[in-house]
Every structure is written in structure tokens, then in C-alpha cells.
Amino acid sequence: MSDDMRPEPFPLRMIDGLIAARPQLFGVICAFLATAVWSGNFIAGRFFVDRVPPLTLVALRGILASALLFPFALPALRRDWQAIRRRFPYLCLISFLGLTLPNTFVYVAAIGSEAVNLSIIALTTPLFVLVLSRVFFGEPLSGTRILGVGLVLCGVLLLLSRGSLETLLHLRFQKGDLFMFGNTVPFAIYTLLVRKTPEGLSAMSIMLAMMVLGTVFALPGAVWERSGDAPFVFSAQAALALLYISLGSSLVAYGLWNLAVRHAGPARAAIIYYLLPLFCGIEGVLLLGEPIFVVHFASMLTIVAGLLIAVHTRKPGP
């Protein structure tokens, strides 16, 4: 039997069927998984403080991600080469705005901020996406969606305050928080730019181009860091953390996010991004042994309820 006649594996047929029948649901699932994987990036950023400087870390994760992806993306790269040349400015733009710039800000911010603070500030990204989607693409900002977003924000505030108004009023932001705000607008613009795949470019080609170009943009800064007295302490733990952010936060998460934006739309995908602090809290329990209380379950239920309301869009009547 030829390769063309060979049936697809059952999991792939299930995914194809879901995309055909419920493309928005498929996009929401992809956004959920991408956000879960990305939440570990904030934990890793804190881990690498005093071990690897920010731009060096961005360059290292890009090099490893490119090397891991290259054998699988080579056929697509050959097939799409002419389209890549035509769309080179676009690929440079999404690589810089989606990979180099936001991750540099995350790792610089991690030097002076806690991981929870970083994830909280990252929640401003969906707000920019919602507004820009409305302005440039006319995506509806219905009362139902606003209600859902409001519930999500209430759940986040409940999580931050642990049910105490005094705790919320005394919540402090640190010096690295300003850098984290620099992450939000570029990533929001990137989310809008990957709304539709340019003609002639496959998802695999775009992903490889992003990894390579994003690394190229980070290399001058990495060289500058290495020429100074920036720390560089590498260990087995650091190698595992680097593998996670290269394979997970780079390849898996970006691939899932691009699919989410394409099938669910940037506004709906952005709402799922509000789960970021919840995932960070879960990772704190599992990885750092932090305690879990009733308020965590209450906030989780509030956030999930808000997400279900916000991502549900009624079909217009006849």
C-alpha cells in the first residue's frame, strides 16, 4: 500500500473530525493547553535568575528548539521556501514580537519579581487582544463576553487576595513588574498577526522560521551579556529546565497557540489566557509544596464559570 493510500492513525482522525465539526472547540482546547504549558515559563524564569542571563537564555532556548524541530520541519521548509522568501518581513516581525521581545521581558522581569506577579501582569495581554480584535477585525464584544471576563477577573482577584480585602489592598508590585508590562503589547500584536496563516506557508514552516529568526534577534544581546560579568551557572537541573522551555514553552505552546488563534479567534483564545495564574498556583502546590485552601477551589470555579460564559457565542438568528 502506498503512503498516499495508508489511513491516518486514529488520534489524527479524531483531531481532524473535531476540527471539521467543532473548530472553535478545538481552538479553545489548544488555547487551554498552551496556557498550561506557558505557565511553567514563569517558574523557569525565576529558576534561571543568577544562573543564566535573560538574552542568553532566550538564545539558548531558541537554538535548542530549532535543533529539535529542524528534522521534522525540513520537508515543509523545502516545500515552502519560495513563500518563506516572499513573506520574510512578516516572519521577522512575528518572530521578534512573539518570541524574542516578550520572552526577554519575562526573563528580565523575573530578576526582580515573583512568578505570581509575572503571571498577574501577563493578564493584561488578553485585554489588549480583545480591544485590538474589536478595532481591527470587528470581533464582537458582547455583554455576555464582558460578563464572562468580569467573572474571570473576580476569580483572579479572589485567588490573589485569598478572600481577604486587606491582602488585596496591600498587594505589592516590584521593580521587575515594569519590564513584565513590556511583554503584554508585543504578544497581543503577535496574536493578531497569526490569526490567519499566510498563503503558501505551513504551520511547521512558520514555527521553524520563528525559532530561528527569534534566536538570531537574541544573539547580539547574548554575546554582549557574555562579554561582561553576567553569571552563567549550568547544572543538570538547569539542563532539564532549558529542555522544558525549549520543547514545551517554545515549540508545543506556540504551536498550540497559533492553532487556537486560527480556529477560535484571537479574542476567544485570549480569554483562556486568564487561566495563567491558576496554572501557576497549581504548579506552586505540585512543585514548591505550597498549601492549598478552600479559596483556591472557589477561585477556580469562578474562573472556569467566567470562561465558559465568555467563550460561548450564540449564533445569530435568521
Steps between C-alpha positions, in 0.01 A plus 500: 500500500640842403550779753212695344262201546606429859229610748577762763553380860185503711604801720563712189163402356335603829674840489406552135141412582492744793647780286241437229202469736592744780790724393440752781499225765826367357646852519390541862662167595824609330495835687441316829796268443727782378426706811567202726840443338590870496435538872815296564701765318456738794622236745798429274574872471532523878713186506753645254550824696871515600568202276453612137447863385176582311610539137741208530206290624279614209779412255569160660134397501469613138805302389381184675141542375624552142720192521213287635256622235730507195488127403119501510461836324756444222248362242266793562794741484599372157142511373429851633838660429374742234210608721742548792709734287192698397372523857837558664411845646182354650693208652760739644224709656314212669831347616610824667160592648395148593823339613807718554347811655238353737725221631784744559265717705379194697853392593614854583187552711562170682817648649298743711151344525332187625351251254146574625546873433622422150195288424267767639645774279487264201121511538500847343588332167146366435357847564719641221404208276127553560523873429723464193282215365198725529676797335674320211286189439160604630478205741188543717545617858159390620349540844536126556871515424548802727311317780723194454818708508374675813443166674846383400655817643302450822636147523854624447459768769355238735805283435742788560331622818419155639162647587645789699440861393791613715736263317379632166544864604856432618604301193839638394657513159876495470761664278498217245126546445560797269700278266220244504258761368733518198401140425131567457455728198749321268340163572152642444607632158661164421174324586317713246769453235475118511121506468530362146781297346651683199441323171767244415632465856433193714481512879827302520686748278374795703603334825854423381541849354388652829745292703795579272427869449411552866837352593683719248342813652608391851860405411653853500367560850621158613850575369494833684397325824778244465758775444418645841483346846150352471470169690488168318448199725384183327398171663288192440195684639570796273526265201157351579348847546652611167357191330157586641497860377647395163268207429198604707488880523646550151387223265193345660346816650555726198372232264186451710446875536523557125239226447282652772506845341432356155200286601350684799598858414739728692236636740374158611854362532602805702225434755642152568831671578341623824558150639871581529507584875290193573754276328785679677324437832458130420867474408589674826313226688649213299857626457557729798278331759286810558175435695157498335186642664125519438549843342707337225208276404257795519719711273544210259123449471447875446766514230370192321141633513615831354692326225201285405281811475760707315592244235136411425368698205142461388438457133304790353139428429351486148 
